[in-house]
Amino acid sequence: MDSPSALLPRDKRLLPSGSQPSSDIPFYTLEEHWVSPALLDAFLNDPSSKVPGIPRPLEQLTEVGPIRLAAMDAGNVAVQVVSHATAGAGAIILGPRHGLAVDHVLEIEMVDPSGRLLTLNECMNKNLFYAVRGGGGSTFGVLTSVTIATVPSPRMMGLRFSITTDSANPHVFDMVAYFLSRIPDLLKAGGGGGLSSGIVGSVAMLDTDRPNDILEPFEALFSHINSTWPGFVFAANATSYPSFHAWYQENFDPTPAGYSTLAASRLLDREAITSNLTATKLAFEKFVEGGNAGVYMVAGPGVWNARPRGGGRTAVNPRWREAYLHAATGILFPSGSPGAASAASVKAKTRSAALGRLGAGGEGAYINEAHPDEDDWQHLFWGAEYLNLLRIKRAVDPDDVFWCHPCVGSEQWELVDGRLCRKQ
């Protein structure tokens, strides 16, 4: 990439007839020259920062906000690069209104296992266009360009709140279970965001600058908590932001990178969080288990009713189209300790399994934030889409030129003493 021209609105002649966005909002192309999209988990929080290996145009993407556009990112960056938008779904706080990142992908350029440069869209290479959007781009080829639609950047009202109590209060998880059961009401009111450990939260509401709009849905909820389980204290601070970019600059995740942790997560539907509050309480007690966890309102009508290009279908786990929450936790362990890593792996899978027993709709997990060695990862990460993805993988890459774990088709290989060997 030699110039910042990749940030200019893409020439519409490169897209098939009828595939241009229907509004005046431009769309943008993200380009990269890494070997694999799996290496693209790089974040830029300051447009003036210089990160080795990050092309200058990618830095400039952090300035998209001031021109009143919001690209559908995947969480921890103003615009996050290609991997999350294609590999696993791309969940975002704007998701309750606008859907997942993959729902906004218009076109992809990819080098396939035979070395051909292909254009993927709703008219050309349609099977790969379906597969790469949610099926794990790294296992089908090398993505060199992704064209994504943008949406108008909304005004946002943010709410930071906490529910605190004495550490000896026996009703903490009763409160958590009740709070989670009210999430459908918060989503209906237009909220999106997350709770950490059930007592600290950050929620945002779009297209408003009135504090009462975001506080009102919480009033009955906290009134019930106070009258049912005395001893909880509620504190809240509502702040108005002129754009998504302004909200992001103040609220992005500041967690440092570089520590060893294993994630565990599950997607939860309405039944899982509303049908049996005793079961929800017990499950989240096990899920947190003396540590912490987060639940994220990144689904909602925008995800459930999405109509992405290519027949309205992508390869993301169908459980996303029913989900109300993405619940995630992490198990820290010392670096360089195989024994500690193994113990953390067992603990992470035990925690996620506790949530998997909630509801009757079947299990699902968000691959971008999940344990890579789940026992049934094919089903958890892709559900009914996995067999379709496997057929496409076998057709386009019969020799397994591309391999990663956990990725489509990777079960035919295993690592033995650091070497990749085909299973006998």
C-alpha positions in Angstrom: 0.0 0.0 0.0 1.8 3.1 -1.2 -0.7 5.9 -0.7 -3.7 6.8 1.4 -5.9 6.4 -1.6 -7.5 3.2 -0.1 -9.5 5.6 2.1 -11.2 7.3 -0.8 -14.7 6.1 -1.7 -14.2 3.1 -3.8 -14.8 3.3 -7.5 -18.4 1.9 -7.9 -17.4 0.4 -11.2 -15.5 -2.3 -9.3 -18.8 -3.6 -7.8 -21.3 -5.5 -9.8 -24.3 -3.7 -11.2 -26.9 -2.9 -8.5 -24.5 -3.5 -5.6 -23.8 0.1 -4.7 -25.1 1.4 -1.4 -28.5 2.9 -1.8 -27.8 6.1 0.2 -25.3 8.9 -0.1 -23.1 7.4 2.6 -19.8 6.3 1.0 -18.2 3.0 1.5 -14.5 2.3 2.1 -12.0 -0.3 1.2 -9.6 -1.7 3.8 -6.5 -3.2 2.3 -3.6 -5.1 3.9 -0.5 -6.9 2.9 0.0 -9.3 5.7 0.4 -13.0 5.1 -2.8 -13.9 6.9 -5.9 -12.0 8.2 -5.3 -13.9 11.5 -2.4 -11.6 12.1 -4.5 -8.4 11.9 -5.6 -8.0 15.5 -3.9 -4.6 15.6 -5.6 -1.6 17.2 -4.9 2.1 16.8 -6.2 4.4 19.5 -4.3 7.5 18.5 -4.2 8.5 14.8 -0.8 10.1 15.4 0.8 6.9 16.7 3.3 5.0 14.6 3.0 1.2 14.9 5.5 -0.9 13.0 3.9 -2.7 10.2 0.7 -0.7 10.2 0.2 1.2 6.9 -0.4 4.9 7.2 -3.9 4.7 5.6 -5.0 2.4 8.4 -3.9 5.1 10.9 -6.1 7.6 9.1 -9.1 5.4 9.5 -9.3 6.6 13.1 -10.3 10.0 11.6 -13.4 8.5 10.0 -15.4 9.7 13.0 -15.0 13.5 12.6 -16.5 13.3 9.1 -19.6 11.8 10.6 -19.2 8.2 9.4 -19.0 5.1 11.5 -17.6 1.9 9.9 -19.0 -1.3 11.4 -16.0 -2.2 13.6 -15.6 -5.2 15.9 -15.2 -3.7 19.3 -11.9 -2.3 20.5 -11.0 0.2 17.8 -12.6 3.0 15.9 -12.2 0.9 12.7 -10.7 -2.5 13.3 -8.9 -4.3 10.5 -10.0 -7.1 8.3 -9.8 -10.2 10.5 -12.6 -9.7 12.9 -14.9 -8.4 10.2 -14.6 -11.6 8.3 -13.4 -14.4 10.5 -16.1 -14.6 13.2 -18.8 -12.0 12.8 -17.6 -8.7 14.2 -19.7 -7.7 17.3 -20.0 -4.0 18.2 -22.0 -1.7 20.4 -23.8 -0.4 17.3 -24.9 -4.0 16.6 -28.4 -3.7 18.1 -29.3 -1.3 15.4 -26.9 -2.0 12.5 -26.0 -5.7 12.8 -22.6 -7.5 12.7 -19.6 -6.3 10.8 -20.0 -9.1 8.2 -23.5 -7.9 7.4 -21.8 -4.7 6.0 -19.2 -6.4 3.8 -19.9 -5.6 0.1 -16.9 -7.1 -1.6 -13.7 -9.0 -0.9 -10.5 -9.5 -2.9 -8.7 -12.7 -2.0 -5.7 -14.8 -3.1 -6.9 -18.4 -3.2 -4.8 -21.5 -2.4 -3.8 -21.9 -6.1 -2.5 -18.3 -6.2 -5.3 -16.7 -8.1 -6.6 -13.2 -7.2 -10.3 -13.5 -6.9 -13.1 -11.0 -6.4 -15.8 -12.2 -4.1 -19.3 -10.6 -4.0 -22.9 -11.4 -4.5 -22.4 -12.0 -8.3 -18.9 -13.6 -8.4 -17.5 -16.5 -6.4 -20.6 -16.5 -4.3 -19.8 -19.6 -2.3 -16.5 -18.0 -1.1 -18.3 -14.7 -0.5 -20.6 -16.5 1.8 -17.8 -18.6 3.5 -15.3 -15.8 4.2 -17.9 -13.6 5.9 -18.0 -15.4 9.2 -16.4 -18.6 8.2 -12.8 -17.7 8.9 -11.0 -16.0 6.1 -7.6 -17.4 7.0 -8.5 -20.9 6.1 -9.9 -20.1 2.6 -7.2 -17.7 1.3 -5.3 -14.4 1.9 -7.6 -11.4 2.0 -6.1 -8.4 0.4 -9.1 -6.0 0.3 -12.4 -5.8 2.0 -15.0 -3.2 1.0 -17.4 -2.3 3.8 -20.5 -0.1 4.0 -20.5 2.8 6.4 -23.4 4.3 8.3 -24.1 7.8 9.6 -22.4 8.4 12.9 -25.1 8.8 15.5 -25.3 11.1 18.4 -24.9 9.0 21.5 -25.9 9.1 25.2 -23.6 7.1 27.3 -24.4 5.8 30.8 -21.8 4.4 33.2 -23.3 2.8 36.3 -22.5 0.6 39.2 -24.5 -1.5 41.6 -22.4 -2.1 44.7 -23.0 -3.9 48.0 -21.2 -5.4 50.9 -19.0 -8.5 49.9 -21.0 -10.6 52.4 -24.4 -9.9 50.7 -25.8 -13.3 49.8 -28.0 -11.9 47.1 -25.5 -10.7 44.6 -26.3 -13.3 42.0 -30.0 -13.1 42.6 -29.6 -9.4 41.5 -27.4 -10.4 38.6 -30.0 -13.0 37.4 -32.8 -10.4 37.6 -30.8 -7.7 35.9 -30.0 -10.1 33.0 -33.7 -11.1 32.7 -34.4 -7.4 32.0 -31.9 -7.1 29.1 -34.6 -7.7 26.5 -36.4 -4.5 27.8 -33.1 -2.5 27.6 -32.5 -3.7 24.1 -36.1 -2.8 23.1 -35.5 0.7 24.5 -32.5 1.1 22.3 -29.6 0.3 24.6 -26.4 -1.5 23.9 -23.2 -2.1 25.9 -21.9 -4.3 28.6 -21.8 -5.2 32.3 -18.6 -6.3 34.0 -19.1 -8.8 36.8 -22.7 -7.9 36.9 -22.2 -4.7 39.0 -20.4 -2.3 36.7 -21.8 -1.3 33.4 -21.5 1.0 30.4 -24.5 1.4 28.1 -25.1 3.6 25.1 -28.2 4.8 23.4 -28.2 6.2 19.8 -29.7 9.4 18.4 -30.4 11.2 21.7 -28.7 13.7 23.9 -31.3 13.6 26.7 -30.2 11.9 29.9 -33.7 10.8 30.8 -33.9 8.7 27.6 -31.2 6.4 28.9 -32.0 6.6 32.6 -35.8 5.8 32.3 -35.4 2.1 31.3 -33.3 1.6 34.4 -35.7 3.2 36.9 -38.1 0.3 37.4 -35.2 -2.2 37.3 -33.3 -0.5 40.1 -36.5 0.1 42.1 -37.2 -3.6 42.0 -33.6 -4.4 43.1 -33.8 -2.0 46.1 -37.2 -3.3 47.3 -36.4 -7.0 46.9 -32.8 -7.2 48.0 -31.9 -4.2 50.3 -28.3 -3.3 50.6 -27.5 -2.5 47.0 -26.3 1.1 46.1 -26.8 2.4 42.6 -24.7 5.1 41.0 -24.9 6.4 37.5 -23.4 9.1 35.3 -25.0 10.0 31.9 -22.9 11.8 29.2 -23.9 13.1 25.8 -21.6 12.6 22.8 -21.9 14.3 19.4 -20.8 11.2 17.5 -19.7 7.5 17.8 -16.1 8.7 17.4 -16.4 11.0 20.4 -18.0 8.2 22.5 -15.4 5.7 21.4 -12.5 8.1 22.2 -13.6 8.2 25.8 -15.0 4.7 26.3 -12.8 2.3 24.3 -11.3 -0.6 26.2 -8.0 0.5 27.7 -7.0 -3.1 28.7 -3.3 -3.6 28.0 -2.2 -6.4 25.7 0.5 -8.9 26.2 -0.7 -11.1 29.0 -1.7 -14.8 28.9 -5.3 -15.6 29.2 -7.8 -18.1 27.9 -11.3 -16.8 27.0 -14.6 -18.6 27.6 -17.9 -17.4 26.2 -21.4 -18.3 25.1 -24.2 -16.6 23.1 -27.4 -16.5 25.2 -30.9 -16.2 23.7 -34.0 -14.8 25.4 -35.1 -18.1 27.0 -31.7 -18.6 28.5 -31.9 -15.3 30.5 -35.6 -15.1 31.3 -37.1 -18.5 31.7 -35.6 -19.7 35.0 -33.8 -17.1 37.1 -32.6 -19.7 39.6 -30.8 -21.6 36.8 -29.4 -18.3 35.6 -28.2 -17.4 39.1 -26.4 -20.8 39.5 -24.9 -20.7 36.0 -23.4 -17.2 36.4 -22.1 -18.1 39.9 -20.1 -20.9 38.2 -19.2 -18.7 35.2 -17.7 -16.0 37.3 -16.3 -18.3 40.0 -14.3 -15.8 42.1 -13.1 -13.9 39.0 -15.0 -11.6 36.7 -17.0 -11.8 33.6 -18.7 -9.5 31.1 -22.1 -9.6 29.3 -22.4 -7.6 26.2 -25.6 -6.3 24.5 -24.2 -6.5 21.0 -27.1 -8.3 19.4 -30.7 -7.0 19.0 -32.9 -6.2 16.1 -30.1 -5.1 13.8 -28.5 -8.5 14.1 -31.7 -10.5 14.1 -33.1 -8.9 11.1 -30.0 -8.3 9.0 -30.2 -8.7 5.3 -26.5 -8.9 4.2 -25.5 -9.0 0.5 -25.6 -12.3 -1.2 -29.1 -13.6 -0.5 -29.2 -12.4 3.1 -26.9 -15.1 4.4 -23.4 -15.2 5.8 -21.5 -18.1 7.5 -21.8 -16.8 11.0 -23.3 -19.1 13.6 -27.1 -18.9 13.3 -27.3 -18.5 17.1 -26.2 -14.9 16.5 -29.6 -14.3 14.9 -31.3 -15.3 18.1 -28.9 -14.0 20.7 -29.6 -11.3 23.2 -26.2 -11.4 25.0 -22.6 -12.4 24.4 -21.2 -13.5 27.8 -17.4 -13.8 28.2 -14.8 -14.3 30.8 -11.1 -15.0 30.8 -8.7 -17.2 32.8 -5.3 -15.6 33.5 -2.2 -17.9 33.8 1.6 -17.4 34.0 3.3 -17.2 30.6 5.7 -20.1 29.8 4.0 -22.6 32.1 2.4 -25.5 30.2 0.9 -26.9 33.3 -0.8 -23.6 34.2 -2.0 -23.3 30.6 -3.6 -26.7 30.8 -5.3 -26.0 34.1 -6.6 -22.7 32.8 -8.0 -24.5 29.7 -9.9 -26.9 31.9 -11.2 -24.1 34.0 -12.3 -22.0 31.0 -14.2 -24.9 29.5 -15.9 -25.6 32.8 -17.1 -22.0 33.1 -18.4 -21.8 29.5 -20.2 -25.1 29.9 -22.1 -23.7 32.8 -23.8 -21.2 30.6 -24.3 -23.7 27.8 -26.9 -25.5 29.9 -29.2 -22.5 30.0 -32.2 -22.5 27.7 -33.2 -25.1 25.2 -32.1 -23.5 21.9 -28.7 -25.1 21.7 -25.2 -23.8 22.4 -23.3 -21.2 20.4 -20.2 -19.1 21.0 -18.5 -16.1 19.4 -15.3 -17.4 17.9 -13.4 -14.2 18.2 -13.7 -14.3 22.0 -13.9 -17.9 22.9 -11.8 -20.9 24.0 -10.0 -22.2 20.9 -10.1 -25.8 22.2 -13.8 -26.2 23.0 -14.7 -29.9 22.7 -17.4 -29.3 20.1 -15.9 -26.2 18.5 -17.3 -26.9 15.0 -20.9 -26.7 16.3 -20.2 -24.0 18.9 -18.6 -21.6 16.5 -20.6 -22.3 13.3 -23.6 -24.4 14.2 -25.5 -25.7 11.1 -23.3 -23.7 8.8 -20.2 -25.9 9.5 -21.0 -28.7 7.0 -21.5 -26.1 4.2 -18.2 -24.4 5.1 -16.4 -27.7 5.1 -17.7 -28.6 1.7 -16.4 -25.2 0.3 -13.1 -25.7 2.1 -12.6 -29.1 0.5 -13.5 -27.7 -2.9 -11.2 -24.7 -2.9 -8.4 -26.1 -0.8 -8.3 -29.9 -1.2 -4.6 -30.0 -0.2 -5.0 -27.9 2.9 -2.6 -25.2 1.9 -4.1 -23.0 4.6 -4.5 -24.3 8.1 -5.2 -22.7 11.5 -7.0 -23.8 14.6 -9.8 -23.7 15.3 -10.7 -23.2 11.6 -12.9 -25.0 9.1 -11.2 -28.3 8.1 -8.5 -28.2 10.7 -9.6 -31.4 12.3 -7.7 -33.4 9.7 -4.4 -32.2 11.2 -2.7 -32.1 14.6 0.3 -30.5 16.2 2.9 -33.0 17.4 5.9 -31.6 19.2 5.5 -28.3 17.3 5.1 -30.0 13.9 1.9 -30.1 11.9 1.0 -33.7 11.0 -2.0 -35.1 9.1 -4.0 -37.4 11.3 -3.9 -41.1 10.4 
